Amino acid sequence: MQAKESKRLEPGLETVALSDLPREAQTTYRLILAGGPFPHRQDGVVFGNRERILPVKARGWYHEYTVKTPGSRDRGARRMVCGGNPATRPDICFYTDDHYASFKQVR
């Protein structure tokens, strides 16, 4: 199963090919498309977009998922944030490796 292709690139955000992301991010993306199972209970929770870096959408449109950080004793700073319905066919996904300070749109 594949995600819906993003309709357009978001202005002001860098893009990154899924194949250029860390292997752990690619694994997380495959888990999103499969509907899990996810390693952390927080995976799949609503992402509030409080930073307002991502395009503004209605609450509940974005969901966040942990991207494993090798050597980290906690969830680390890496996340995949995807938007759309159903969650297993996101309209768009973003990757952050600095705990929401910046994002790259996954293409």
N, C-alpha and C positions, 0 to 999 in steps of 0.2 A: 504494500500500500504506500502511496506517496502523498505528500502534502499538496494542497492546491498551490499552484504557482502564484506568487505575489503579483498583484495587478500592476503595481508600480513601485519604484524605489522611493523611499522617503527622503525628501530633501534635507541636507545637512547631516545625514548619518552615513558613515562609511559602510561599505558592503564587504562581505566576505563569503567566499564559496564554502559550502558545507565541507567539502573535501580539504579545505585549508585550515579548518578548526582542529583543535586538539582531538585526539582519538576519543577521549572521554566525552567530549561534546557531541561527537558523532553518535556515540552509544546512547547518550541521553535523547538525542533527536529520534533515533530508532525506537526507543522506549515510548516516547510521546506518540508516535504513529501507531504503535502496538497497543496503546492504552495501559502500559505498565507491564509488569509490576515495577514500582519505583522503590529505590532503596531508602528513601527518607519520608517520614509521615507528612512533611511539609510540601512535598512535591505535588504539584497540581493545584495548590492554593491560589486564590485570586491575587494577582499582582496589582497593587493600588496605583502605580505610576505617579507616586508623590513627587518624584524628581522632575516630572513633566519633560523628560528627554524624549520619550516615545510619543507618537501621535496620540492626541486626546481621544479616548473612546469611553463608552459607558462602562461603569463599574461592572466587573465580572467578565469583560471581554478578554482581558489578558490573564494568563496563568503562568506561574513560574515553576521551574524545575532545577534541581541541583545538578551541577556538572562536577563530578568528582575531581578533587585536586590532590594529585599524588603527594604523599607526605603530610597532608593536613590531618590534624586530629579532630577537626570538626568539619562542618559542611564546606568550609572554605569560601572564597569570594566569587567563584565562577557560577553563572546561572544561564539558563536558556529561558527566555520569556516569549511565549507564543500567544497569538490572538486569533479568535475566530471560533466558529462552531461547526461541527463538533470538535472537541479538543484533539481528536485523533486525525483531523484534517485541517490543521491551522491555515488561516489565510496568510499569515506572516509570522516569522520568528526573528528574534534578536538574541545576540550573545553578548554577555558582559563577563569580563575577567577581573573586574575591580569593584564588585558589589554595587552595581547600579550607578557608578560615577560616569560611565560611558557605555554606549552600546554600538554594535555593528549589526546591520541587517543581514540576515543569512539569505543567500541567493542560491 
